[in-house]
Amino acid sequence: LSPRGEGRRVRNFLAIFRREFGVYFVSPTAYIILTALLLVAGGYFYLDFRTQVEIRIPLTYTPTLQLITWLVVMICPLITMRLLAEEKNKGTLEVLMTSPVTELQVVMGKYASAIVFLAFLLLPTMGYIILISQYGDVDWRAVMTGYAGVLLAGACIFSIGTFVSSLCQSQVTAGIVTLLISFSLLLMMFFADRIPQDSVWKAI
């Protein structure tokens, strides 16, 4: 590809990314999701750390981070369900695809906007770590690794949700199917511990 052609592809991708990312903040969805995430995670953080202090055990952020992971699993379908299903339902997908953009640029622009939006949602929860650091030592490498894991788990679910959204015209249907698949993947961890080691299902 020529530099001019490559630059045009990047501009198309960024245009779709900015359009999709901006949509989150012109609707109440982003603020509702962010408020719910901070209320639930903040309440659990307070109760968990109060318990740890009362029974005098070393402070750990792992339980709160695990809860945030479960919250992300529930949040991701709400974010991805509209990515392509809304375009199909409103009839704007045909208009978008007739513009000088490729299918890959459309999908990746929408997908990238969802991931950046998730990072935006997780950013305020870093305040919990800052609070902990005022009263003890924090292993920042472990914390960053944990958040990277949450972000990557969200990216995995986003990929599933984007695919499901491309198959559906109803946002609700896309959200429910994505949520069911996401929960199934998480529940596999629990079922795996209960399967005999010599079972072929254990390897799967």
Secondary structure, DSSP 4 states (H G I P E B T S, - for coil): --HHHHHHHHHHHHHHHHHHHHHHHSSTHHHHHHHHHHHHHHHHHHHHHHHHHHTT-----HHHHHHHHHHHHHHHHHHHTTTTHHHHHHT-HHHHHHSS--HHHHHHHHHHHHHHHHHHHHGGGHHHHHHHHTTS---HHHHHHHHHHHHHHHHHHHHHHHHHHHH-S-HHHHHHHHHHHHHHHHHHHHHHTTS-TT-HHHH-
